Amino acid sequence: MKKNEGSVDRTMRGLGGVILGVVGISLGITTLVGAIIGIAAVILLVTALTGNCPMYKLFGINTCKLSNSKSPKEKAKK
């Protein structure tokens, strides 16, 4: 899977996921609001860990600078 999130984006998602996770747990996962916040936290953490956001792909957004550059093998071919 190709990464489409930069390091700052991934860090912010990770921090947001942790914060939302703490808030969701403190509200109680069994409550509707706590469950929704918990789900949002899991989504943020998964996208931060994988470096890939399906919504970014849908809208053609790419904040990862590394995926935009060519690999050393591609540079050597030219």
Residue, then its C-alpha position, 0 to 999 in steps of 0.5 A: m500500500k502506497k503511503n500518502e501521509g507525511s510525517v507531520d500528518r502522521t504525528m498529528r493523527g497519532l496524537g489526536g487518536v491518543i487524545l480521543g481514545v483517552v476522552g472516549i474511555s473517560l466518557g465510557i465506551t458503552t455510551l453513544v458519544g464515547a463509542i463514536i469518539g472511540i471509533a474516531a480514535v481507532i481510525l486516526l491511530v490506524t491511519a497514523l500507523t499505516g501512513n495511508c488515508p483512504m480519504y486522501k486517496l479519494f480526493g487525490i491528496n498526498t502529504c508524503k514527500l517521499s512517495n513523490s520522489k523517484s527511487p534511486k533505481e528509477k533515477a539510474k535508468k535515465 
